[in-house]
Amino acid sequence: MKRYWFVFCQSDIVLEKLSDGTYTIPFSENAPAFVKSSATVHTITPFEDGSEVRAVSLDIPVIDDPRYEMCGLRASYYKLNINLYNKAGKCQEILYWDQNTRFCGVCGGPMKLHTDISKRCTVCGKEVWPQLSTAVIVLISRGDEILLVHARNFRGTFYGLVAGFVETGETLEEAVRREVKEEIGLAIKHLRYFGSQPWPYPSG
């Protein structure tokens, strides 16, 4: 059975170039030839049409096969359809989690996959799941004006919206008010929830 292979080397994903100039994710029964047989292959939630999904990491990028191109996950947004891009984000999250949970945080023993999205310590039995780091991003407006900020970690002359992580014991609304107060010193009014999205950079 053919399946999608989301293959990463660090934060870059392998894209397959099609004859019409567009890009997709490798789709085949077996892993692409450049994936080592010893690599850990993760089973990811399938697409709604039932298409299976696998995720795997490479040690070195694919540079010698004209059928494929390495592309940063952010940049792949402009090359993949939205369903493939969103699934790539989940795959990258699972691989990041796998890489950073090799040993138990309680006893130091080796961790082993227990289910597709959990690990269990082989010594003490401690179980862990992928970490979610909830964040908020805020559009502040006054009439036709929108407030933009230039954070210290922004490169060049980019501006963005106020954003930050939700702290333990906070509601989303409390996090919004705190982040706005901390970053620009304003107390906001008329707070309204808009929507949510996954954000795999990392631990979305």
Backbone torsions as a table, in degrees:
resi	resn	phi	psi	omega
1	MET	NA	132.8	179.1
2	LYS	-74.7	149.6	179.7
3	ARG	-148.4	162.1	176.9
4	TYR	-84.2	136.4	179.5
5	TRP	-113.9	106.3	176.8
6	PHE	-93.2	104.2	-172.5
7	VAL	-111.9	124.7	-177.2
8	PHE	-118.4	147.6	165.3
9	CYS	-124.1	104.3	-170.2
10	GLN	57.2	-118.9	-178.0
11	SER	-98.6	5.2	178.9
12	ASP	-97.2	140.2	179.9
13	ILE	-109.2	149.2	177.7
14	VAL	-85.2	119.7	175.3
15	LEU	-107.1	145.8	175.8
16	GLU	-99.3	127.8	179.1
17	LYS	-84.2	130.8	177.6
18	LEU	-97.6	162.9	-175.1
19	SER	-63.9	-24.0	-179.3
20	ASP	-88.4	6.0	177.6
21	GLY	92.4	-3.9	178.3
22	THR	-90.2	176.3	-177.5
23	TYR	-126.4	154.9	175.2
24	THR	-148.1	-174.0	175.3
25	ILE	-100.9	138.2	178.2
26	PRO	-50.5	133.0	-175.6
27	PHE	-130.7	105.2	-176.0
28	SER	-159.3	168.8	179.7
29	GLU	-67.4	-46.2	-177.0
30	ASN	-107.4	160.8	178.1
31	ALA	-60.4	146.8	175.2
32	PRO	-53.3	152.9	-171.9
33	ALA	-58.2	-26.3	-176.4
34	PHE	-81.2	-2.0	177.2
35	VAL	-88.5	124.8	-179.6
36	LYS	-66.3	144.0	179.0
37	SER	-64.8	-22.1	-179.2
38	SER	-86.1	-5.5	-176.8
39	ALA	-68.8	146.5	176.1
40	THR	-77.6	120.9	179.9
41	VAL	-102.8	122.5	-178.4
42	HIS	-97.7	134.2	174.8
43	THR	-87.9	123.4	-177.3
44	ILE	-110.1	154.8	177.9
45	THR	-49.8	128.7	-177.9
46	PRO	-68.7	165.1	173.8
47	PHE	-68.5	165.8	-178.0
48	GLU	-61.4	-27.7	179.1
49	ASP	-82.3	3.5	178.2
50	GLY	93.1	-4.9	179.6
51	SER	-61.5	127.8	-178.1
52	GLU	-74.9	155.5	-176.4
53	VAL	-133.6	134.5	174.5
54	ARG	-127.3	148.8	177.4
55	ALA	-129.7	139.1	-177.5
56	VAL	-153.3	151.2	179.6
57	SER	-105.9	148.7	174.5
58	LEU	-109.9	153.0	174.6
59	ASP	-82.4	-33.9	-178.6
60	ILE	-130.9	147.9	-178.4
61	PRO	-69.8	158.5	176.4
62	VAL	-87.1	113.0	-176.9
63	ILE	-127.9	-6.2	-173.4
64	ASP	-114.5	18.4	178.7
65	ASP	-127.6	113.3	-176.0
66	PRO	-64.7	-12.7	179.6
67	ARG	-76.4	-16.5	-172.5
68	TYR	-124.5	156.4	178.9
69	GLU	-141.2	135.0	174.2
70	MET	-82.9	136.9	-176.3
71	CYS	-146.6	136.5	175.3
72	GLY	-60.7	147.8	-177.8
73	LEU	-59.6	-43.1	178.7
74	ARG	-59.5	-46.2	-177.9
75	ALA	-67.1	-25.8	-179.2
76	SER	-67.6	-15.7	176.1
77	TYR	-55.4	-34.2	-177.2
78	TYR	-87.6	-3.3	-176.6
79	LYS	-118.1	-21.6	-178.6
80	LEU	-108.9	155.5	172.0
81	ASN	-70.2	162.1	-169.9
82	ILE	-62.8	-33.6	179.6
83	ASN	-66.4	-42.6	178.1
84	LEU	-68.0	-39.4	-179.9
85	TYR	-63.5	-45.8	179.7
86	ASN	-63.5	-39.4	178.8
87	LYS	-68.3	-35.4	176.4
88	ALA	-60.2	-38.8	177.9
89	GLY	-60.9	-44.1	179.0
90	LYS	-65.0	-41.1	179.5
91	CYS	-62.1	-43.0	179.4
92	GLN	-63.2	-38.0	177.8
93	GLU	-61.8	-45.3	-179.4
94	ILE	-64.0	-41.6	179.6
95	LEU	-66.6	-39.9	177.1
96	TYR	-62.5	-45.4	178.2
97	TRP	-61.0	-44.9	-179.5
98	ASP	-60.5	-43.8	-178.6
99	GLN	-64.0	-33.3	-173.1
100	ASN	-100.9	9.6	177.1
101	THR	-132.0	45.9	-179.3
102	ARG	-74.4	-29.2	-176.7
103	PHE	-128.3	151.0	-176.4
104	CYS	-67.6	134.8	177.7
105	GLY	-77.6	-9.7	180.0
106	VAL	-94.9	-52.4	-174.2
107	CYS	-118.1	-8.9	179.3
108	GLY	86.3	1.9	-179.7
109	GLY	-71.2	161.0	178.3
110	PRO	-64.8	138.6	176.4
111	MET	-95.1	146.4	-179.9
112	LYS	-132.6	141.2	177.2
113	LEU	-56.4	131.3	178.9
114	HIS	-106.7	-46.0	170.3
115	THR	-130.8	-176.0	179.6
116	ASP	-61.6	-27.0	-178.3
117	ILE	-129.1	31.8	173.5
118	SER	-149.8	154.4	175.4
119	LYS	-125.9	154.6	177.8
120	ARG	-131.5	136.8	177.9
121	CYS	-67.8	133.0	-179.2
122	THR	-76.1	-8.0	-179.1
123	VAL	-105.2	-57.6	-174.2
124	CYS	-104.3	-9.6	176.8
125	GLY	86.6	2.3	177.9
126	LYS	-56.5	134.8	178.3
127	GLU	-109.1	144.4	177.5
128	VAL	-135.2	153.2	177.6
129	TRP	-127.6	164.3	177.4
130	PRO	-56.4	136.9	-178.7
131	GLN	-81.4	137.8	173.4
132	LEU	-111.4	128.0	178.6
133	SER	-112.7	96.4	-175.6
134	THR	-69.4	135.2	180.0
135	ALA	-134.0	162.9	176.4
136	VAL	-124.2	150.3	172.1
137	ILE	-134.1	138.1	-165.1
138	VAL	-125.3	125.6	171.3
139	LEU	-97.9	113.5	-179.1
140	ILE	-104.1	123.7	-177.0
141	SER	-128.4	154.2	173.5
142	ARG	-143.5	106.8	-173.8
143	GLY	64.1	-125.8	178.8
144	ASP	-92.2	5.4	-176.5
145	GLU	-97.1	145.9	175.5
146	ILE	-123.4	135.5	-179.6
147	LEU	-85.7	123.9	175.6
148	LEU	-116.7	150.0	-179.5
149	VAL	-124.5	157.0	175.5
150	HIS	-117.1	99.3	-177.7
151	ALA	-75.2	157.4	-178.9
152	ARG	-61.7	-30.9	-177.2
153	ASN	-88.4	2.6	176.8
154	PHE	-75.7	139.3	176.7
155	ARG	-88.2	142.9	175.7
156	GLY	64.5	-140.2	-174.9
157	THR	-106.3	26.3	-179.8
158	PHE	-72.3	144.1	174.2
159	TYR	-123.2	155.8	-179.3
160	GLY	-150.8	-170.6	179.1
161	LEU	-92.4	159.3	174.3
162	VAL	-63.8	135.3	-178.9
163	ALA	-153.8	160.7	176.7
164	GLY	177.6	170.3	-178.0
165	PHE	-84.1	146.5	175.4
166	VAL	-76.4	132.0	179.8
167	GLU	-90.5	160.4	178.6
168	THR	-55.0	132.1	177.3
169	GLY	84.4	3.1	-179.6
170	GLU	-100.4	146.8	165.4
171	THR	-82.8	167.8	176.2
172	LEU	-60.4	-40.7	-178.6
173	GLU	-65.6	-40.2	177.4
174	GLU	-65.1	-37.6	177.9
175	ALA	-64.6	-40.3	177.9
176	VAL	-59.6	-50.2	-177.7
177	ARG	-62.9	-41.9	-179.4
178	ARG	-65.7	-46.5	-178.5
179	GLU	-62.6	-41.7	179.3
180	VAL	-64.1	-42.6	-179.8
181	LYS	-64.5	-43.0	-178.4
182	GLU	-67.1	-41.8	-172.6
183	GLU	-82.7	-36.8	-175.2
184	ILE	-132.6	-0.1	173.7
185	GLY	75.0	16.4	-178.6
186	LEU	-102.1	148.4	169.2
187	ALA	-102.6	121.0	-173.0
188	ILE	-96.0	157.6	178.2
189	LYS	-124.2	167.3	173.8
190	HIS	55.5	50.0	-179.9
191	LEU	-71.6	128.4	-177.5
192	ARG	-137.5	129.3	178.4
193	TYR	-73.0	137.6	-179.7
194	PHE	-108.2	-55.5	-177.3
195	GLY	-179.1	-177.2	-178.7
196	SER	-135.9	162.6	178.7
197	GLN	-157.4	154.4	173.0
198	PRO	-75.2	154.7	-176.2
199	TRP	-147.8	91.7	-170.3
200	PRO	-89.8	56.6	-175.3
201	TYR	-134.4	59.3	-21.0
202	PRO	-102.2	-174.1	178.3
203	SER	51.3	57.6	-173.5
204	GLY	-58.3	NA	NA
